[in-house]
Amino acid sequence: MPVGVVDSGLCNLFSLMNALKVVGADVRRLQHPTDFDAVDRIIIPGVGSFAAGMEKLQERQILSSIQLFAASGKLTMGICLGMQLLCSRGVEGGSVEGLGIVEADVVELVTNDRSLPVPHVGWNNFSDVSANPLLMAANLSAEPDFYFVHGFHVVPRVPEIAVSTVEYGAPVVGAMARDNVFGCQFHPEISHINGLRVLKAFSSYTC
Amino acid sequence: MLKKRLIPVLLLRDGQLVKTTRFGDYQVIGLPTYQVERYNQWAIDELVFLDISSGKKYDGKRDDLRIKNLTSVKEIVTAISSTCFMPLTFGGQLRNMEDIHGILESGADRVTLNTQAFHEPELVRRSSDAFGAQCIVVVIDFVSTPEGPRVCIDRGKTTTDRAPADWAREMEENGAGEIILQSIDRDGTYKGYDTETLKDVCDAVNIPVISLGGARTAKHFIEGINAGASGAAAANIFHILENADRQIRRQMNRAGIPLRSIDGTIETLEQS
């Protein structure tokens, strides 16, 4: 079951592709629309700003490839910025339309608390992942820590999106799930053992 | 809740890992890629590599040296990031967008800017806009002077007239996502952090501040966190003191500092 990793040229795929190989996945790089035919699940990674991310996807002309893939019911996962790009709209770098696969907005993370700096950087934990079938399938340790590094966060528009939150002042969406579409705000490829467990689960998951 | 971070800083000089005292007195420790897998086994939360190689002070006439060094540095970044499943920050000698992009492309999750940020604050802005603020870490080195702490650049060779707290604020305004505050006076002395300056800088900004310079014992790390740092870093101990990582971690936990739970090694994943 080959896993495709969307290569938009915005960020390095190194860590992610390596991590996927370590957990035994057959990994392919997706650069052109035709590349999507060879895989049965895709990951959209992401580092950078929302506006720059969408611009890169547009340049590569793979926006609709991703949208069609998700719409066809195949497994689709966004990581960090990639999770944010799945949403309807983001504000980083100007108000920009996202992929629109998940009805949600990406807004600035504000804590109004000196002891909680922004961006949200470091290891934070979920206390409850039961809403997310993928995280449940990953056999995570109790209160698992993952590495987060982001200054914007996802706010769903509809209740159908199952969210798992981490505590940072207020609850912040750390992961989301809706049918075949998943999102991890954290970076599984640099979250040590728990991150690798999530990637392993994704590579063998069946909806 | 967000945990505090324990961060080894590894200094690279001409391709070798070194230990320093007050930014001088280089002692070679070994090769960075020797037993890279070890880094996964360390009970730490993030890796920072700083390239402090010689002869790379930016000089247009010797661009060939700089490019050659940068290429080998990228190879090191790639080697480490391909086996290390935790965050990797890499910096030192980065001068422009191309350098930054190159390091990120090679596998680093974040980059550091120091001297160039001082000469060209707009580079912080531009790279922050392009790659995201969370990717851009500004390192602020400082020394004590009769007028108070002052920012240094060029690996300590030049003392500026800026105070660290003030400079940190300006870097935050320019889009820096994090600050690493390093005391040159304390570097390698094992006397603990300069917590007074650290507190001033932490109070001045709303972005995370990592403390570096002088730490050796758990007490030092705890003092740094209590002064407001989001993470406590050390450049000269993890390779040298056996089990420093686990001992320090245990004591920090006992002092009530929240750290990520270390559970399982990468090897155990094969069995799960």
Chai-1 contact restraints between the chains, C-beta under 6 A:
chainA,res_idxA,chainB,res_idxB,connection_type,confidence,min_distance_angstrom,max_distance_angstrom,comment,restraint_id
A,N12,B,L104,contact,1.0,0.0,6.0,A-B,restraint_1
A,N12,B,E105,contact,1.0,0.0,6.0,A-B,restraint_2
A,N12,B,G107,contact,1.0,0.0,6.0,A-B,restraint_3
A,F14,B,S81,contact,1.0,0.0,6.0,A-B,restraint_4
A,F14,B,G107,contact,1.0,0.0,6.0,A-B,restraint_5
A,S15,B,S81,contact,1.0,0.0,6.0,A-B,restraint_6
A,S15,B,G107,contact,1.0,0.0,6.0,A-B,restraint_7
A,N18,B,S82,contact,1.0,0.0,6.0,A-B,restraint_8
A,G48,B,F131,contact,1.0,0.0,6.0,A-B,restraint_9
A,G48,B,G132,contact,1.0,0.0,6.0,A-B,restraint_10
A,S49,B,G132,contact,1.0,0.0,6.0,A-B,restraint_11
A,P117,B,N206,contact,1.0,0.0,6.0,A-B,restraint_12
A,P117,B,I207,contact,1.0,0.0,6.0,A-B,restraint_13
A,P117,B,P208,contact,1.0,0.0,6.0,A-B,restraint_14
A,P119,B,Q134,contact,1.0,0.0,6.0,A-B,restraint_15
A,P119,B,G177,contact,1.0,0.0,6.0,A-B,restraint_16
A,V121,B,P208,contact,1.0,0.0,6.0,A-B,restraint_17
A,G122,B,L2,contact,1.0,0.0,6.0,A-B,restraint_18
A,G122,B,K3,contact,1.0,0.0,6.0,A-B,restraint_19
A,G122,B,R5,contact,1.0,0.0,6.0,A-B,restraint_20
A,W123,B,K3,contact,1.0,0.0,6.0,A-B,restraint_21
A,W123,B,R260,contact,1.0,0.0,6.0,A-B,restraint_22
A,N124,B,L2,contact,1.0,0.0,6.0,A-B,restraint_23
A,S141,B,D263,contact,1.0,0.0,6.0,A-B,restraint_24
A,D145,B,R260,contact,1.0,0.0,6.0,A-B,restraint_25
A,D145,B,S261,contact,1.0,0.0,6.0,A-B,restraint_26
A,Y147,B,P87,contact,1.0,0.0,6.0,A-B,restraint_27
A,V149,B,Q134,contact,1.0,0.0,6.0,A-B,restraint_28
A,G151,B,A133,contact,1.0,0.0,6.0,A-B,restraint_29
A,G151,B,Q134,contact,1.0,0.0,6.0,A-B,restraint_30
A,E167,B,M1,contact,1.0,0.0,6.0,A-B,restraint_31
A,Y168,B,L2,contact,1.0,0.0,6.0,A-B,restraint_32
A,I190,B,F85,contact,1.0,0.0,6.0,A-B,restraint_33
A,I190,B,M86,contact,1.0,0.0,6.0,A-B,restraint_34
A,I190,B,P87,contact,1.0,0.0,6.0,A-B,restraint_35
A,H192,B,F85,contact,1.0,0.0,6.0,A-B,restraint_36
A,H192,B,M86,contact,1.0,0.0,6.0,A-B,restraint_37
A,I193,B,G264,contact,1.0,0.0,6.0,A-B,restraint_38
A,L196,B,L269,contact,1.0,0.0,6.0,A-B,restraint_39
